[in-house]
Amino acid sequence: MSLKLPNQFYADRSRGVRYKLEQQFLNKIVHFTNTELYPALEVLIQRKTFQKDPTKFAQKMKDLEKELTQRIFSLADKHIKDILKVNLSDNFEGSWFKVPDKAINENYNSLILQSKYKKNIETIISRTFGLLTNRFFLITESRLSKKIVEELMKTLKDTMRSSLSRIQRLTYTNTTLAVNRGREIQFRQRDPNNTYRYKWQTVPDKRRTPQCEQIVLRVEADIRRTGDKGVTLSRLKQIVTEVANLPQFRKSNPNIDWTPHYNCRSTIRRSFGN
């Protein structure tokens, strides 16, 4: 899709370019599982040679598991880079921007796939394949009937459907992490003395979470107290972290920078006029 972007930031942020990119990312994974992974697994389950040799079957399952995991990492890498391109630029205040590849420098590349994200994806996929492998080994028939094969495939597809939902959630959350860390890097390069003022930019709609609403309220309280147009970047980061760790929000805290809850879509905005 074209990354020519709309100017209505608040109206388009939640259901605009980022939303479309998120859907494309998930759709590509679904397409791969439907057209390549599932047919390969069905053939594997039906083949007598693998039924007679559990070791070979388990190894083949590991190969397919690795193939899916690597495909997800590859798609996520491109996806997060695309998101960064529409969130990072020399002038990213108030609108979406198309950013050239050179703007995604080594600082941003280091944010693309964090080890924790990789580990979580690997765990989800491993459990999915492990469930199918265990069920396969419990079958005692020398030849699998069509009904058994269909049941095994249904088990896998149902589990995979749930796994993809978790992968989407993890990817969306880590996308926000990458964007906000990238923005922090840019802001700190321009504001080494921590003198500019910033706000927490949220989408003021019914989907805004209590966490982000509370961050906005705390920033506004600081503004009333100081008379400034916003808070320093360090102070904003402190507020985001404190709100994320409040007892009532701890269960939904993903424990990553600038991301107070899963599926967060809020970001850092410089407040001008200070």
C-alpha positions in Angstrom: 0.0 0.0 0.0 1.0 3.6 -0.5 2.4 5.4 2.6 0.9 8.7 1.5 -0.6 9.8 4.8 -3.5 11.8 6.0 -3.1 15.0 8.1 -5.9 14.5 10.7 -3.7 13.0 13.4 -6.4 12.4 16.0 -9.0 11.1 13.6 -6.7 8.8 11.7 -4.2 7.5 14.2 -6.3 4.6 15.6 -8.0 3.6 12.3 -5.6 5.0 9.7 -2.3 3.9 8.3 -1.1 2.0 11.4 -4.3 0.0 11.6 -4.0 -0.9 7.9 -0.4 -2.0 8.4 -1.3 -4.1 11.4 -4.0 -5.8 9.4 -1.6 -6.5 6.5 0.9 -8.0 8.9 -1.6 -10.4 10.4 -3.2 -11.2 7.0 0.2 -12.3 5.6 0.7 -14.7 8.5 -2.8 -16.1 8.0 -2.2 -16.5 4.3 1.1 -18.4 4.9 -0.5 -20.8 7.5 -3.5 -21.5 5.2 -1.6 -21.9 1.9 1.7 -23.4 3.0 1.8 -24.5 6.6 -1.5 -26.4 7.0 -1.1 -28.4 3.7 2.4 -29.4 4.6 1.3 -30.5 8.1 -1.6 -32.6 6.7 0.8 -34.4 4.4 3.2 -35.0 7.2 0.5 -36.5 9.5 -0.7 -38.8 6.8 2.7 -40.2 5.7 3.4 -43.7 6.9 7.1 -43.3 7.1 6.8 -40.6 9.7 4.1 -42.5 11.6 6.6 -45.4 12.0 9.5 -43.2 13.1 8.5 -40.8 15.9 12.0 -39.2 15.9 11.7 -38.2 12.2 8.2 -36.9 12.7 9.2 -34.8 15.7 12.2 -33.4 13.7 10.0 -32.5 10.7 7.6 -30.8 13.1 10.5 -28.8 14.5 11.4 -27.8 10.9 7.9 -26.5 10.2 7.8 -24.7 13.5 11.1 -23.0 12.7 9.8 -22.0 9.3 6.7 -20.4 10.7 8.6 -18.6 13.4 11.2 -17.2 11.0 8.4 -16.1 8.6 6.8 -14.2 11.5 10.1 -12.5 12.4 10.7 -11.5 8.9 7.2 -10.0 8.5 7.4 -8.3 11.9 10.8 -6.8 10.9 9.3 -5.2 7.8 6.1 -4.3 9.5 7.8 -2.4 12.4 10.1 -0.6 10.0 7.0 0.6 8.0 5.4 1.8 11.2 8.6 3.6 12.2 8.7 5.3 8.8 5.3 6.8 9.4 6.1 7.9 12.9 9.6 9.2 12.7 10.9 12.1 10.7 12.7 15.4 11.0 9.3 17.0 11.6 6.9 14.5 13.1 4.7 16.9 15.1 0.9 16.5 14.7 0.8 14.5 11.4 1.8 11.3 9.8 4.9 11.5 7.6 6.5 9.3 5.0 10.1 8.9 6.1 13.0 7.8 3.8 14.9 4.6 4.5 17.9 6.5 5.6 15.9 7.9 8.6 15.6 4.4 10.0 19.2 4.4 11.2 21.1 2.0 13.4 19.4 3.3 16.5 16.0 2.3 15.2 17.2 -0.9 13.7 18.3 -2.0 17.1 14.7 -1.6 18.3 13.1 -3.7 15.6 13.0 -7.1 17.2 13.9 -7.2 20.9 15.0 -10.5 22.4 12.0 -10.5 24.7 9.6 -10.2 21.8 11.4 -13.0 19.9 11.3 -15.3 23.0 7.6 -14.7 23.5 6.8 -15.5 19.8 9.0 -18.6 19.9 7.2 -19.8 23.1 3.7 -19.3 21.6 4.6 -21.2 18.4 6.5 -23.9 20.3 3.5 -24.6 22.5 1.2 -24.8 19.5 3.3 -27.4 17.7 4.0 -29.2 20.9 0.3 -29.8 21.5 -0.2 -31.3 18.1 2.9 -33.5 18.4 1.8 -34.8 21.7 -1.6 -35.7 20.4 -0.1 -37.4 17.4 2.0 -39.6 19.6 -1.0 -40.7 21.6 -2.6 -42.2 18.5 -2.1 -46.0 18.4 -3.5 -46.8 15.0 -1.0 -48.0 12.4 -2.9 -46.0 9.7 -4.6 -42.7 10.5 -8.2 -42.5 9.3 -9.5 -39.4 7.6 -11.5 -38.5 10.7 -8.4 -38.6 12.9 -6.4 -36.5 10.5 -9.3 -34.0 10.3 -9.4 -33.9 14.1 -5.7 -33.3 14.4 -5.8 -30.5 11.9 -8.8 -28.9 13.6 -6.8 -29.0 16.9 -3.9 -27.2 15.2 -6.0 -24.6 13.5 -8.0 -23.8 16.7 -4.8 -23.4 18.7 -3.1 -21.4 15.9 -6.1 -19.0 15.7 -5.6 -18.3 19.4 -1.9 -18.0 19.0 -2.2 -15.5 16.1 -4.3 -13.3 18.3 -1.6 -13.3 21.0 1.1 -12.7 18.3 -0.9 -9.7 17.0 -1.2 -8.3 20.5 2.5 -8.7 21.2 3.5 -7.2 17.8 1.2 -4.2 18.3 2.6 -3.6 21.8 6.2 -3.9 20.6 5.5 -1.6 17.7 4.5 1.1 20.2 7.7 0.4 22.1 9.8 0.8 18.9 8.0 4.0 17.9 8.2 5.6 21.3 11.8 4.7 21.9 12.6 6.0 18.5 10.9 9.3 19.2 12.7 9.4 22.6 16.0 8.9 20.8 15.3 11.7 18.3 14.0 14.1 21.1 17.0 13.5 23.3 19.4 14.2 20.4 17.6 17.6 19.9 17.1 18.2 23.5 20.3 17.1 25.3 19.7 19.4 28.3 16.1 18.2 28.9 14.8 21.8 28.4 11.9 21.2 26.0 8.4 20.4 27.2 6.3 17.3 26.1 2.8 15.8 26.5 1.3 12.3 26.2 -0.5 12.2 22.9 -3.6 9.9 23.1 -6.6 9.4 20.9 -9.5 11.0 22.9 -12.1 8.4 21.9 -14.0 5.7 23.8 -11.1 3.3 23.3 -8.7 5.4 25.4 -7.6 3.3 28.4 -7.7 4.4 32.1 -3.9 4.2 32.1 -3.4 6.7 29.2 -6.2 9.0 30.6 -4.4 9.0 34.0 -1.1 9.9 32.4 -2.7 12.8 30.6 -4.4 14.0 33.8 -1.0 13.8 35.7 0.7 15.8 33.0 -2.0 18.4 33.1 -1.7 18.6 36.9 2.0 19.3 36.5 1.3 22.0 33.9 -1.2 23.7 36.2 1.4 23.6 39.0 4.4 24.9 37.0 2.7 27.1 34.4 4.7 25.4 31.6 3.3 24.1 28.4 4.2 20.5 29.2 6.7 18.5 31.2 10.3 17.5 30.5 10.9 14.2 28.7 12.4 12.6 31.8 9.4 13.7 33.8 7.0 12.3 31.2 8.8 9.0 31.2 8.6 8.9 35.0 4.8 9.5 34.9 4.2 6.8 32.2 6.3 4.3 34.3 4.6 5.2 37.6 1.1 4.9 36.1 1.9 1.6 34.4 3.1 0.2 37.8 0.1 1.2 39.8 -1.5 -1.8 41.6 -4.7 -1.7 39.5 -2.8 -1.7 36.2 0.1 -4.1 37.0 -1.6 -7.1 35.3 -1.8 -5.2 32.0 1.7 -3.7 32.2 4.0 -5.3 29.5 7.1 -4.0 31.4 8.6 -2.2 28.4 9.5 1.4 28.0 6.9 4.0 27.1 4.2 1.3 26.9 1.9 1.5 29.9 -0.4 -1.3 28.7 -0.8 -3.9 26.0 -2.1 -2.6 22.7 -1.2 1.0 23.6 -1.4 3.5 20.7 -0.3 6.6 22.5 3.0 8.4 22.0 5.3 11.3 23.0 4.6 14.8 21.6 6.6 17.9 22.0 4.6 20.8 23.4 5.5 24.0 21.5 5.5 27.5 23.0 7.7 26.8 26.0 
